[in-house]
Amino acid sequence: MNNHPELIVMLTWHDYTVTNAAQVFEQCKDSAARYWGFKEHPLSLQQMQQLFARMRQCGKTTLLEVVAYTEAEGLAAAHHAAQCHCDIVMGTKYSDAICDYCHSHGLRYMPFVGTVTGRPSVLTGTVDDIVAEARSLVDKGVDGIDLLAYRYVGDVPALMRAVTSAVDVPVVMAGSIDSHERLDQVCQSGAWAFTIGSAFFEHRFGESFGQQVDAVCRYVGGTGEV
């Protein structure tokens, strides 16, 4: 069990990238968080390329999380991720085509599991069905699982524990982690990492964005690599 999960800072609010994402990152580039990302909308490809390049220049591992559910949308976003030299593609509804594209272009792929709808996204399905899907995706070669834990309509801690116990790839808890109680639950779940975006913009963990990032890093004590 990983009791010290990594923080993935998402420059997003309500599942969309904030328009001043580059400026926010610049203010926080020296923070303790090593993993940074944002969503596939609404920045232009050029803006995405510039921001990811700056993140890499600052020694960060980069992620693009795709809140889209068709294969065509997922492939288009993965193409953008490759053009941006991104490290990890999170999200999308799994497809062999997206998985193959990511791996052939040097991208790690961590798709959603369960029934995911809407934007902001909502996760439904039974724990057993979500676990079974996660196992099947590992067999198909995914590099990790993007679990929308606190968007789940059900027993969140039970879902997190069940998924992390069932697979031997990194599991990211994504969405609506906005309190120390939820941070504690994530730390107890065995997750490799978790995302925070909107909560930082809503000052759920303190005042300035950068201060909140460092405070959460200190709180969870994350040191593990993927």
VENFEN-V269947 format. One record per residue. N is the residue number from 1. RES is the residue in one small letter. PHI is phi in whole degrees, -180 to 180 (none if undefined). PSI is psi in degrees with one decimal (999 if undefined). Layout:
BEGIN
n=(N,N)
res=(RES,RES)
phi=(PHI,PHI)
psi=(PSI,PSI)
END
This chain:
BEGIN
n=(1,2,3,4,5,6,7,8,9,10,11,12,13,14,15,16,17,18,19,20,21,22,23,24,25,26,27,28,29,30,31,32,33,34,35,36,37,38,39,40,41,42,43,44,45,46,47,48,49,50,51,52,53,54,55,56,57,58,59,60,61,62,63,64,65,66,67,68,69,70,71,72,73,74,75,76,77,78,79,80,81,82,83,84,85,86,87,88,89,90,91,92,93,94,95,96,97,98,99,100,101,102,103,104,105,106,107,108,109,110,111,112,113,114,115,116,117,118,119,120,121,122,123,124,125,126,127,128,129,130,131,132,133,134,135,136,137,138,139,140,141,142,143,144,145,146,147,148,149,150,151,152,153,154,155,156,157,158,159,160,161,162,163,164,165,166,167,168,169,170,171,172,173,174,175,176,177,178,179,180,181,182,183,184,185,186,187,188,189,190,191,192,193,194,195,196,197,198,199,200,201,202,203,204,205,206,207,208,209,210,211,212,213,214,215,216,217,218,219,220,221,222,223,224,225,226)
res=(m,n,n,h,p,e,l,i,v,m,l,t,w,h,d,y,t,v,t,n,a,a,q,v,f,e,q,c,k,d,s,a,a,r,y,w,g,f,k,e,h,p,l,s,l,q,q,m,q,q,l,f,a,r,m,r,q,c,g,k,t,t,l,l,e,v,v,a,y,t,e,a,e,g,l,a,a,a,h,h,a,a,q,c,h,c,d,i,v,m,g,t,k,y,s,d,a,i,c,d,y,c,h,s,h,g,l,r,y,m,p,f,v,g,t,v,t,g,r,p,s,v,l,t,g,t,v,d,d,i,v,a,e,a,r,s,l,v,d,k,g,v,d,g,i,d,l,l,a,y,r,y,v,g,d,v,p,a,l,m,r,a,v,t,s,a,v,d,v,p,v,v,m,a,g,s,i,d,s,h,e,r,l,d,q,v,c,q,s,g,a,w,a,f,t,i,g,s,a,f,f,e,h,r,f,g,e,s,f,g,q,q,v,d,a,v,c,r,y,v,g,g,t,g,e,v)
phi=(none,-94,-86,-128,-69,-83,-86,-106,-82,-108,-86,-137,-141,54,70,-128,-67,-72,-69,-101,-57,-63,-69,-64,-61,-60,-71,-120,-61,-96,-71,-73,-70,-99,-115,-137,-162,-161,-93,-79,-131,-109,-66,-72,-59,-63,-65,-63,-60,-66,-70,-63,-62,-66,-60,-64,-60,-91,83,-92,-88,-112,-136,-115,-101,-108,-96,-148,-122,-101,-63,-62,-66,-64,-66,-62,-67,-64,-62,-63,-60,-66,-66,-91,57,-71,-89,-136,-104,-108,83,70,-83,-52,-145,-60,-64,-67,-61,-64,-63,-58,-69,-76,-116,74,-105,-83,-124,-130,-81,-66,-128,85,-91,-114,-139,79,-156,-57,-76,-128,-110,-131,123,-79,-59,-62,-68,-66,-62,-61,-66,-58,-62,-67,-71,-62,-62,-86,103,-67,-93,177,-124,-101,-104,-82,-58,-86,-100,-80,-92,166,-80,-66,-58,-65,-63,-60,-63,-65,-70,-65,-75,-90,-126,-113,-117,-60,-115,-104,-89,-123,97,64,-89,-135,-155,-67,-61,-70,-59,-61,-64,-63,-62,-84,-85,89,-66,-76,-155,-149,-106,-136,-133,-55,-61,-69,-71,-96,59,-74,-121,142,-92,-71,-58,-63,-62,-66,-58,-67,-64,-69,-58,-64,-64,-91,64,-66,-138,-79,-100,-105)
psi=(135.8,103.7,-2.3,69.5,157.9,142.2,127.5,112.2,123.3,124.8,59.8,155.8,123.1,41.9,20.1,144.5,136.1,146.5,-22.6,31.2,-40.3,-40.2,-39.5,-44.3,-41.6,-34.6,-20.1,9.7,-24.2,12.7,169.3,-19.2,130.8,-15.1,124.6,144.4,-176.2,-178.3,171.9,-9.3,148.5,13.1,149.0,163.0,-41.0,-41.7,-40.3,-45.1,-43.2,-41.8,-43.8,-38.1,-41.4,-40.9,-46.2,-38.2,-31.0,10.0,18.1,150.2,134.4,144.9,139.7,119.0,125.7,112.4,73.8,150.1,-2.3,155.2,-39.3,-44.3,-41.8,-41.0,-40.3,-43.0,-39.3,-36.5,-42.8,-41.4,-40.9,-39.8,-24.4,-2.3,38.7,157.3,-41.9,134.8,119.9,158.1,-161.8,156.5,128.5,138.3,150.8,-37.0,-42.9,-43.1,-46.4,-41.5,-47.1,-48.9,-32.2,-12.4,19.3,22.6,137.2,145.1,121.8,88.4,166.4,157.2,159.0,-174.8,111.2,127.8,159.6,177.1,107.3,145.0,151.4,139.2,128.9,170.5,161.5,156.3,-43.0,-42.1,-39.8,-41.6,-44.4,-40.9,-42.9,-44.5,-41.1,-35.2,-34.8,-41.6,-27.9,-4.5,15.1,157.3,-8.9,178.8,134.2,102.0,117.0,66.0,-54.2,9.3,3.5,137.2,81.3,-159.4,99.9,-51.9,-38.9,-40.8,-46.2,-48.1,-39.8,-42.9,-46.3,-31.6,-22.7,-20.2,156.8,28.7,163.1,136.5,126.3,126.0,117.2,140.4,121.8,33.0,102.8,19.7,160.5,-30.2,-43.6,-36.0,-43.0,-43.7,-39.8,-44.3,-31.5,-10.0,-18.6,11.3,148.3,-39.0,172.2,154.8,145.4,129.7,-77.7,-38.6,-34.4,-39.8,-21.7,6.2,40.3,-17.5,18.5,-156.6,-89.9,156.9,-49.6,-40.3,-38.4,-42.4,-49.4,-35.8,-41.4,-40.3,-44.8,-39.1,-43.4,-20.1,33.6,132.1,-4.5,147.3,158.1,999)
END
